[in-house]
Amino acid sequence: MIAHLPRYLLIAFLLLFCQVMVFNNIHFANIVSTYPYVLFILLLPSNTNNALALVIAFVLGITVDFFSDSGGMHAAACVPIAYIRPFILRTVGTESKKDSYTPTIKHLGFNRYLTYATIMLLLHHTILFMLEAFEFSLFFLTLLKIVSSAFLSILFIVLIQYIFIKDPGK
C-alpha cells in the first residue's frame, strides 16, 4: 500500500469531495441517498493491517460527518465494515491469506465483487440508518431506506469502478 499511497490519497480525496459536494445534496423522495465514499474502504488492499484499516475508516467517516453535520454516524458505520472486511474477503475471495490484492471488479470478478460490495454496503447502511432513526417505530421506513440506498450506492460504486478505477495496485 505504501508504494501506491499517492494514488490511494487521490482516490480518498476525490471520493470525499464528491460525497460532500455532490452526493450529500442528492436525496430521492427523502428516502434514497447514495454513499459512494465507502468505496475507499472496499478498495483497501487485502493485506492492510486491521488496526490501520480501522483508523482509515474512522478518519474517512468522521470527515464525512464533519461536512454533513451528522454527529459521528458515518464514522460509527465505517468502522464495523472495516473490521469485518477481512472475513468477508476471505469468504468471497479465492486467494490465500498470504496473497495481496486490491479487491476490485477486475480482480474478484463481477459476481464475487458484487457479493462483497453488497454485504459491506448493507452492513454500512443498516448501521447508519438505524442510528439515524434510533427507534423501532420507523422500522419499515428505515428498512426501505437501507435497501434502496444500498442499491443506489452499489450502482454508483460499480459505475465508478468501470469508469475510473484501473486496479490501484496488487
KACORPE-V664853 format. One record per helix or strand of 2 or more residues. SS is the DSSP state (~ for helix, > for strand). FROM is the first residue (numbers start at 1). TO is the last residue. If there is no record, write none. Layout:
ss:SS from:FROM to:TO
ss:SS from:FROM to:TO
//
This chain:
ss:~ from:2 to:21
ss:~ from:23 to:25
ss:~ from:36 to:42
ss:~ from:50 to:68
ss:~ from:73 to:92
ss:~ from:105 to:108
ss:~ from:110 to:133
ss:~ from:136 to:163
//
